[in-house]
Amino acid sequence: MYTFSSLEKYLDTVLVREKVPGFDCMVIHDGKQVFRHTAGFSDLENKIPMNGKEHFYIYSASKPIACVAALHAMEEGKYLLNQPLWWYLGEYANCKVKTYHDDGTMTLEPVKSHIRICDLFSMTAGLNYDTNSQSIRDAVAKNPKAPTREIVRAIANEPLDFEPGSKWQYSLCHDVLAGFVEVVTGERFADYVKRVIFEPLGMNDTYYHPPKEVYDNISAQYRFNYTKGIPERVEKKNGYVFGEEYDAGGAGVVTTLEDYAKFATALANFGVGANGARILSKASVNLLRTNTLNPAILEEFTDGWENNIGYGYGFGVRTKIGVGRGGDLCSVGEFGWDGAAGFLVSVNPDKKMAVIYAQHMLDPHNHIIHPKIKNIVNQIIE
């Protein structure tokens, strides 16, 4: 039997040292929960304690879900990874790329290489994360419900920052991937994800557009104020969701720790949930956690991303490719991602282990908290 007293002791310190209002943390091993610790407040001002049933905006921890759904569609024979995106989304046939010249000027030139579907998974498509671009604003103004397909069409109007496949850049790639899944499956993205992931795993408390009673249960949202050194309450809103019909593949999921743990458990068991439901093949899970970046692009992946040192980038996840350089004790093949308010998922199928951590503070100190959690867990479960 494992002893997690050191993890519980550390987690309690984040309330004081990192000023996190509240958190929930779970460790899964061999399909079973072996640790759970919840502390702090879901509503700091009103002193409402965390009870382990709260919903959270998980922001970019939505990305692994989107990529698993898209890989599921690939397993159904809907597309091939190396095919051009424009074969399915015609608006991406005539992309322009920003081209900088020696005299300091910039022109827009036709791309030399079209975006491939695999470029969306690996964040190498040339897109950026400008959620306030003129094209997106115009599309939302025209239709405030912002259907996913319309926003994805609008994104294509913006020039690419670089030639597809030549660089890595965190971007709206997985939002475009959601629109792509809609086209190849003939289903709304949220409906497809619900059918092939949420329902099979029994994730009944997970949503892209939560109803009012679920919204009311989302923990109050905070942002860390570095000047004052305290968390400040902000509007309980996800700015990456442009409208009620926009299924944000990159940041749109609202869920509980217990529900997301069902998804993480399936990944830790090579695609099979604790209830026996398979959402992905072992081959696809291994593809998900395979580094896609060459050595030159890896430099960009780690530049300014402290948590990425020692890692490569797979299909929507950082994946451990070397020990010694990174900031944690994870073994090669461990993978996962995090979110803007502090959510973490770390999965190691070789250990049949998953770590899930949730909090609700933007500017969340992920680079400090997450490696420490992973260090402690990985020296307990060897």
Secondary structure as GFF3:
##gff-version 3
##sequence-region A 1 382
A	DSSP	alpha_helix	5	17	.	.	.	ID=ss1
A	DSSP	beta_strand	22	29	.	.	.	ID=ss2
A	DSSP	beta_strand	32	43	.	.	.	ID=ss3
A	DSSP	beta_strand	48	49	.	.	.	ID=ss4
A	DSSP	beta_strand	55	57	.	.	.	ID=ss5
A	DSSP	three_ten_helix	59	62	.	.	.	ID=ss6
A	DSSP	alpha_helix	63	75	.	.	.	ID=ss7
A	DSSP	three_ten_helix	85	87	.	.	.	ID=ss8
A	DSSP	three_ten_helix	90	94	.	.	.	ID=ss9
A	DSSP	beta_strand	96	100	.	.	.	ID=ss10
A	DSSP	beta_strand	106	110	.	.	.	ID=ss11
A	DSSP	alpha_helix	117	121	.	.	.	ID=ss12
A	DSSP	alpha_helix	134	142	.	.	.	ID=ss13
A	DSSP	alpha_helix	148	155	.	.	.	ID=ss14
A	DSSP	alpha_helix	173	185	.	.	.	ID=ss15
A	DSSP	alpha_helix	189	193	.	.	.	ID=ss16
A	DSSP	pi_helix	194	198	.	.	.	ID=ss17
A	DSSP	alpha_helix	199	201	.	.	.	ID=ss18
A	DSSP	alpha_helix	212	215	.	.	.	ID=ss19
A	DSSP	beta_strand	221	225	.	.	.	ID=ss20
A	DSSP	beta_strand	230	234	.	.	.	ID=ss21
A	DSSP	beta_strand	254	256	.	.	.	ID=ss22
A	DSSP	alpha_helix	257	268	.	.	.	ID=ss23
A	DSSP	alpha_helix	282	288	.	.	.	ID=ss24
A	DSSP	alpha_helix	295	302	.	.	.	ID=ss25
A	DSSP	three_ten_helix	306	308	.	.	.	ID=ss26
A	DSSP	beta_strand	311	313	.	.	.	ID=ss27
A	DSSP	beta_strand	318	320	.	.	.	ID=ss28
A	DSSP	beta_strand	335	338	.	.	.	ID=ss29
A	DSSP	beta_strand	344	348	.	.	.	ID=ss30
A	DSSP	beta_strand	353	359	.	.	.	ID=ss31
A	DSSP	beta_strand	361	362	.	.	.	ID=ss32
A	DSSP	alpha_helix	366	380	.	.	.	ID=ss33
###
